[in-house]
């Protein structure tokens, strides 16, 4: 998954599949953190290539 593919419904589904619940008041911050981590992972992969 890339940062561009991530949105709140997908993030919510991934968390719920692991038995976690995304509270509405935490959705924006959690999505921002997930986007940051995905972008960082993309940069690391590019740097290693």
C-alpha positions as CSV (number, residue, x, y, z in Angstrom):
1,X,0.0,0.0,0.0
2,X,1.2,3.5,-0.8
3,X,0.4,6.8,0.9
4,X,-1.8,7.7,-2.0
5,X,-3.9,4.6,-1.5
6,X,-4.6,5.2,2.2
7,X,-7.8,6.8,3.3
8,X,-9.9,6.6,6.4
9,X,-12.2,3.8,5.4
10,X,-9.2,1.6,4.4
11,X,-7.4,2.4,7.6
12,X,-10.5,1.7,9.7
13,X,-11.0,-1.7,7.9
14,X,-7.3,-2.6,8.5
15,X,-7.5,-1.8,12.2
16,X,-10.8,-3.5,12.7
17,X,-9.4,-6.7,11.0
18,X,-6.9,-6.7,13.8
19,X,-9.5,-6.2,16.5
20,X,-8.8,-2.5,16.9
21,X,-11.4,0.3,16.8
22,X,-10.6,3.7,15.3
23,X,-12.4,6.4,17.3
24,X,-13.8,9.3,15.2
25,X,-12.0,11.8,17.3
26,X,-8.7,10.0,16.6
27,X,-9.2,9.3,12.9
28,X,-7.4,12.4,11.5
29,X,-4.3,12.0,13.7
30,X,-4.1,8.3,13.1
31,X,-4.5,8.8,9.4
32,X,-1.8,11.5,9.4
33,X,0.6,9.2,11.4
34,X,-0.1,6.2,9.0
35,X,0.5,8.5,6.0
36,X,3.8,9.7,7.5
37,X,5.0,6.1,8.2
38,X,4.0,4.9,4.7
39,X,5.9,7.8,3.1
40,X,9.0,7.1,5.3
41,X,8.9,3.5,4.3
42,X,8.7,4.4,0.6
43,X,11.7,6.7,1.0
44,X,13.7,4.0,2.8
45,X,12.8,1.5,0.0
46,X,13.9,3.9,-2.7
47,X,17.2,4.7,-0.8
48,X,18.0,1.0,-0.6
49,X,17.3,0.3,-4.3
